[in-house]
Amino acid sequence: MDRAGLAADVLRRLAHVSDAQRHRQGAAFAELGLTPATARALHQLDPDRPLPARDLAGQLGCDRSNVTVLVDKLEQAGLVERRTDPSDRRQKTLVVTEKGRVERDRVTMVMSDSRLLAGLTDEELRTLRDLVWKASDGGCSEPCGPE
């Protein structure tokens, strides 16, 4: 197999890993009563720092109207509350409730579930980590995200 074919095969396999992880997470989020989008939104919220919805939209890389729908769902589930910002009464902030803190911890556990990689040795995991990082940063003139 030539280099281009090998690279295409690697990309197909990476897509398969991504799909498998997304499927596992989606099923686990559904058991928690969340969609992948609401789970991601909840995960982005810091329980100790209220956040304006516009800032959450920026963190999620989506439109504020989409965040409104996600926050509505989280609020209906009792996981977040909209509260007036004491420093700017014109603005509402998102506050994670006690129930939301518990659910956010569960979401974090789902997002860090590594069973998909259980068949790899420690050395293989280190190699995979380093290669994935090298490949993901290769096309960026500056870092694409946190290490």
PyMOL commands that set and color helices and strands:
alter all, ss='L'
color gray80, all
select helices_A, chain A and resi 3-31+36-44+53-60+64-76+98-111+115-117+122-137
alter helices_A, ss='H'
color red, helices_A
select strands_A, chain A and resi 51-52+80-85+88-96
alter strands_A, ss='S'
color yellow, strands_A
deselect
rebuild
show_as cartoon
